[in-house]
Amino acid sequence: MRNLLLGVACSALSAAAVLADPPAPIAAEQFTKLHRLIKPQAGESRFREVPWLLSVWEGRQKAAAEGKPMLVWAGGWGVPIGVC
């Protein structure tokens, strides 16, 4: 019964979304202004400023030479995340 109610609720919400008025388009000058506001500014994306190494072996060599620890960052299934 619970699954049936959930299915009906999802169907109703989907129908409402389809029947709703589409959003008004953004004017070109407004789009440019909004794009400037949401685009990362200099110094905001510190993650991209780090000189990341993609090779674990190179990272180990550098960390050992400098006496520093390593940060190994991986995504699901052991696949490196990389830059999005």
PETARA-V105837 format. One record per residue. N is the residue number from 1. OMEGA is omega as a letter, one per 20 degrees, with the letter a starting at -180 (none if undefined). BURIAL is + if it has 24 or more other C-alpha atoms within 12 Angstrom, else -. D_LAST is the distance of its C-alpha to the last C-alpha in whole Angstrom. Layout:
{{N:OMEGA:BURIAL:D_LAST} {N:OMEGA:BURIAL:D_LAST}}
This chain:
{{1:a:-:42} {2:r:-:39} {3:r:-:37} {4:r:-:39} {5:r:-:38} {6:r:-:35} {7:r:-:35} {8:r:-:37} {9:r:-:35} {10:r:-:32} {11:a:-:34} {12:r:-:35} {13:r:-:32} {14:r:-:30} {15:r:-:33} {16:r:-:33} {17:a:-:30} {18:a:-:31} {19:a:-:34} {20:r:-:33} {21:r:-:33} {22:r:-:29} {23:r:-:28} {24:r:-:29} {25:r:-:27} {26:r:-:26} {27:a:-:28} {28:a:-:26} {29:r:-:28} {30:r:-:26} {31:r:-:23} {32:r:-:23} {33:r:-:24} {34:a:-:21} {35:r:-:18} {36:a:-:19} {37:a:-:20} {38:r:-:16} {39:r:-:14} {40:r:-:14} {41:r:-:17} {42:r:-:18} {43:a:-:18} {44:a:-:16} {45:a:-:12} {46:r:-:14} {47:a:-:11} {48:a:-:10} {49:r:-:14} {50:r:-:15} {51:a:-:16} {52:r:-:14} {53:a:-:16} {54:r:-:14} {55:r:-:18} {56:a:-:20} {57:r:-:23} {58:r:-:22} {59:r:-:21} {60:r:-:24} {61:a:-:26} {62:a:-:25} {63:r:-:25} {64:a:-:29} {65:a:-:30} {66:a:-:29} {67:a:-:30} {68:r:-:27} {69:r:-:25} {70:r:-:21} {71:r:-:18} {72:a:-:17} {73:a:-:14} {74:r:-:13} {75:r:-:12} {76:r:-:15} {77:r:-:17} {78:a:-:17} {79:r:-:14} {80:a:-:11} {81:a:-:8} {82:a:-:6} {83:a:-:4} {84:none:-:0}}
